[in-house]
Amino acid sequence: GSSFYGNAKYMWIYHEFNGNVYSSLDKISYVFTIRHGKDSGIGKIILLLEPNKVTLSVEYEGWMERLASLVLKSWTNEFIKNFEEDVRIERIKRKI
């Protein structure tokens, strides 16, 4: 897998995150930690890949669990909303 690291600000709250990406033929997992000072939370974003279907799930617990869960849910809903269009555009690009 590969790793990632970053800093972010949400609602005037700075935090850092890091994690690893693991992939196989039918699954991609993003395992991450979010830190704010001494507080932290852990989570996973999992994409299960099946023929003509992608299932996305999110797990999170820890620091600001309720708010973080709402933010992650909002992000995944936006991702899902745009996913089919993004795939269509990518297919067009690859045909050119």
C-alpha positions in Angstrom: 0.0 0.0 0.0 0.9 3.6 0.0 0.6 6.3 2.7 -0.8 9.8 2.9 -0.5 12.8 5.3 -2.1 16.2 5.4 -3.4 19.1 7.4 -6.9 20.5 7.2 -9.2 23.0 8.7 -12.9 22.4 9.1 -15.0 25.0 10.9 -12.0 26.9 12.1 -10.5 23.7 13.7 -7.1 22.7 12.4 -6.2 19.0 12.5 -3.8 16.6 10.8 -4.5 13.2 9.3 -2.4 10.4 8.1 -3.0 6.8 6.9 -2.4 4.0 4.5 -4.1 2.8 1.3 -4.5 -0.9 0.8 -5.9 -2.4 -2.4 -6.7 -5.8 -3.9 -8.6 -6.8 -7.0 -12.0 -6.1 -5.4 -11.3 -3.8 -2.5 -9.6 -0.4 -1.7 -9.3 0.6 1.9 -8.2 3.9 3.3 -7.2 3.5 7.0 -6.6 6.8 8.7 -6.0 8.7 11.9 -7.1 12.3 12.6 -5.3 14.3 15.3 -6.0 17.6 17.0 -3.6 18.2 19.8 -3.8 15.3 22.2 -7.2 14.2 20.8 -7.4 11.6 18.0 -9.8 9.5 16.0 -9.5 6.5 13.7 -11.4 5.4 10.7 -11.7 3.5 7.5 -13.2 4.3 4.1 -13.7 1.1 2.1 -14.7 0.7 -1.6 -15.8 -2.8 -2.6 -15.6 -3.3 -6.3 -18.0 -5.7 -8.1 -18.9 -5.9 -11.7 -21.0 -2.8 -12.5 -21.2 -1.8 -8.8 -19.1 0.0 -6.2 -20.1 -0.1 -2.6 -18.7 2.6 -0.3 -18.6 2.3 3.5 -17.2 4.6 6.2 -16.3 3.9 9.8 -15.0 6.4 12.3 -14.7 6.7 16.1 -12.9 9.0 18.4 -12.3 12.8 18.5 -15.3 14.8 17.5 -17.0 11.5 16.4 -20.5 13.0 15.8 -19.2 16.0 13.7 -16.6 13.9 11.9 -19.2 11.3 11.0 -21.4 14.0 9.6 -18.6 15.5 7.5 -17.5 12.1 6.2 -21.1 11.2 5.4 -21.5 14.5 3.5 -18.3 13.9 1.6 -19.3 10.3 0.6 -22.7 11.5 -0.5 -21.0 14.1 -2.7 -18.6 11.5 -4.0 -21.4 9.1 -4.8 -23.4 11.8 -6.6 -20.5 12.6 -8.9 -19.1 9.1 -9.3 -21.0 8.0 -12.3 -20.3 11.3 -14.2 -16.6 11.1 -13.3 -16.5 7.5 -14.6 -18.3 8.5 -17.8 -15.8 11.4 -18.4 -12.8 9.1 -17.7 -14.1 6.5 -20.2 -14.4 9.3 -22.9 -10.9 10.4 -22.2 -9.5 6.9 -22.5 -11.2 6.4 -25.9 -9.7 9.6 -27.3 
